[in-house]
Amino acid sequence: MARFSKDFRGWGAAIALACSALAPGLQAATYGAGIENSQWYLSQSVFECTLVHEVPGYGRAVFKHRAGENLSFFLESELSLMRPGDGMVVVEAPEWRPGVKPRPVGRVSVSEGRRQVELDAQRSMVLIKGLMDGMSPTVSRESWFDRSLVRVRVSNINFSRQFPAYRSCTAGLLPVNYDQIKRSRVPFRTGGSSLSDNDRRLLDNIVAYVLADSTVERVFVDGHTDSAGSRINNRALSEERANSVADYLIDKGLPQDLIIVRAHADQYPVSGRPADNRRTTIRLQREGERPDLQQAQGYNPASPNS
């Protein structure tokens, strides 16, 4: 709390300085929804939960929680009204609650482009708590076009109605998202083909995702070895490694006809370290992601899965 108080004094001084530096005739422009047009829209699935709030004149404010990732908050604007640089975030009382002290959140980096402001999970939760307490998170930064101050205010009106459903959505998210498991790797010890507990957890996550995403149409499972041993033995070992992964995926519920198993022995090393080459890779392919070299009859030695 002492740090927040200190930050607040610094924030107050910075805002006061910014306001005093305004060119004559220029005032702070505040963008925000009023009581009559403040709405929050919930989009929910096992892949992602989002709460979207339209900010008239500016763009939108979004709380987003993607499967396998942390909560985030961001502001989007097609106009990029704020100049890139250091902005300020504060949770302040709405106009109809005079006398309530603002709560400082701290500085934030304002960037170029459509998504100008993004906060991490910890500070996003500070904003959520403020909204649930009837406060209005506000981001302030100098304008792109002049020296005036741009203030983007996020309204708390109707937030508490949607937040319980949002929390229920986040509780049901998958453990991983597509980007995290579309290319995965199971390592093996010398001569080995058994799965570790960590390997099983990874494969469990892959199964959970694929069963939920109907757009995944292929799961390529490719077995590899290092260069030790004969070509015949390595071919058999790479097949054994691929089958150990494929069998586990099938036992956990993946349809067998979804899985393409291939064995490559030591044909496609990925580094000079033997341990890096003792592996089975799993690659997911969605509808529309169909490069020729990913077909079952082909193989791409330059692929990240090799």
Summary of the structure (lengths in Angstrom):
residues: 306
radius of gyration: 26.2
end to end distance: 51.3
largest distance: 83.0
contacts: 936
relative contact order: 0.12
helix: 32%
strand: 29%
